[in-house]
């Protein structure tokens, strides 16, 4: 699965990257350069961050499932 960003999000990120480079490094980046940086970081960071998020969600859900009886158990009483 390839992680994709909406065009609007890519534009917002490109603007943010340009701003950071200007403020931190006193360097102007073109839109093309900012987009290339986004592509690079998405290819390098996207999959590991995505996979970690999935693992974290799985662990959280598993904890909830493990405690399901304790959360919703209704004692049975003979009639």
N, C-alpha and C positions, 0 to 999 in steps of 0.2 A: 504494500500500500504506500503510495506516495502522498506525503502531506502537502496540501495545497492551501494557499491563502487566497482570500477574495481580493479582487483588484483594489477595493477600497482600503483593506487592511494593508496591502503591499504599499500603497501610496502613503499611508500614515506612517508605516515603518520606515520607508525611504526618507521621508521628511525628518523623522526622529534621528535616523542615522546621520543625515547631513548636519543636523543641529549639533549632535554630539561631536562630530569631527571638527566642526567649526569652533565650538566652545572649548573642547579638550585639547585639540591638536592644532588649532588655528589653520585648518586646511579646508578649503571648499571642495566638496564632492559634487560631481555631476549626477543627474538622475540615474544615468547608466551605471556609474560606479557604485552608487548606493544600492541599486537593484542587484548588482553582482555580489555585493557583500551580503545582502539578504539571502540570495541564492546559496552562497557558500555556507553561511551559518545554518540555514534550514537543512542543507544536506548533511552537515556535520553534527548539529545539535538536535535537529528535529526528531529523528528516530530514537535516539537514546532517551530524550525527555518524554516522548510519547510512550515508549515502552515502560519507563519508570512510573508514569502516571497510571498506566493500565495495571501494573503490579500493585501500586498503592491502593487503587480502587478495589482490586480483587481481594487484597488483604482486609480492607475495611468491610467489604461485603461478607467475607468469610467469618470475620469476628461476629457480625450480626447474625449470620446463619447458625454459628455455633451456639449462640445464646438464645436462639429462637424459642426453645422450650421454656426457658426462664422468663422470657418476655411475655409470652402469650399463653402459657399453660393454664388451663382451667381445671382445678381439681374435680374429680368425679365423685359424686356422693351417691350411694345406693338409694333408690326410691322406695 
